Amino acid sequence: MSISLVSNAYLDENSTKIRSKPVPWEGYQRAGLITADELTLIKKVERQPKAKTESLLLSDGAAYAHLYLRLLKKLQRVDTQQCILVLIADAIADHDERIPLFTRTQELDIDLPYGPLLRMLESPDDFVQLKATHILTILLSSESTPIHSQQLQPFITSLASFVTGNTPHKRDIAVQCLEAVLSRPEFRKAAWQDTQLISGLVDILKHNPGPQMSYQVGFCLWLLTFEQEVAEQINKKYDIVPVLTSIAQSAVKEKVIRVIVSTFRNLVSKAPSANLPSMLVVQLLPFAQNLCTRKWSDEDIMEDVQYLRDELKARFESLTTYDEYSSELVSGHLSWSPVHESELFWKENATKLNDNDYAQLKILIHLLNDSNDPVVLAVAAHDVGQYVKYYERGKNVFTDAGGKTRVMELMSHESPDVRYRALITVQRLVSHPWKTV
């Protein structure tokens, strides 16, 4: 992987400034911090024309790789660390063949190359942190052998802090680095275990990023969904289906739609039962059908869109009315779809909320307690009222499950519709049992 694949103006501008700054190498040698031989080597490349530096790296690349990492390991001044990191990055820029010169330094010192670079992630200086992250991305993604957790974890933790922070250039660099490393299974597994990182990526998408950031975060999610566990759980834990659907529907750039459709294909092919219900609830089927009518410059999009359409259509055609209701309920995105207000539906299906130890009734209670969406609250309160109306023991079951108190609280909700639906349900809870006439 070329170092140029991670591009950021903050890194570029500061690297240019750092290249022109003097470093007191002679002072380090007088203080016994570096040897005379190290001084000789470093002075040959310090602030030299690129052609001369390239010539030295061509003839003595291994020596310079080892030198830079040794210096980074033992010198503590921030401005010196900045200089060394720029020298390392410049050495491997557009020269992938030099990357092994750095990774093989562990044969000379077990702490190299990763020990000093990982310690730079704890620096108080932003540039040192980010340039070290940049270099670590190149080296780690180029490793030919599995990467140890002691190298993975601090790296992933740092990326998570950058992604969730408030500094745009840190977030940008972190997402680009993730794009580069998530092609490796061990990185996908480590990233998935970091809830801060995954939440941070999803949160970026929720705040209307531009097309490029939408694509880059979407690319990260696409790579993550190659893991079976991720495909099975990511929507349940992070509710990404409606988020990605919304972005795809408003996207102008073809590449944004492409990466989201590819992500959906992974979710459907690897974990259909976990993801198709939510996709149907957010009306992904008509959107996929619409996408099939468009012209695309990339043929792969059409193949993925058609696959998605066909899988959603087959699932939709096999659904009963109660399956539709269950899909909507499990997704957590309740809306006033026709089943909610159908008296016949509730008369026939109210007792199904009791199946599997009242699993779906518990979901309704969970939504009443945790949702902030007034539509979801109003629909959930209405559904509970229908359950109590058409199931003779519903009143006691719902009260014993802890739902009655919450519905009574919702009678003072700021939304008039929530107040009204809660009032109707409370009336049913406190009235005499309903009897069939």
Protein Blocks (a to p, Z undefined) as FASTA:
>chain_A
ZZklpccfklmmmmmmmmmpccdfklmmmnopacfklmmmmmmmgopafklmmmmmmmmm
mmmmmmmmmmmmmpmbfklmmmmmmmmmmmmgoplklmmmmmmmmmmomkbmklmmmmmm
mpcbfklmmmmmmmmmmmmmmpcbdcdfklmmmmmmmmmmmmmmmbfklmmmmmmmmmmm
mmpmklmmmmmmmmklmmmmmmmmmnopafklmmmmmmmmmmmmmpmklmmmmmmmnopm
mmmmmmmmmpmblklmmmmmmmmmmmmmmmmmlmmmmmmmnommmmmmmmmmpccfblkl
mmmmmmmmmmmmmmmmmpcfklmmmmmmmnopacfdfklmmmklmmmmmmmmmgghhllm
mmmmmmmmmpcbfklmmmmmmmmmmmmmmmmklmmmmmmnopmmmmmmmmmcfblklmmm
mmmmmmmmmmccdddZZ
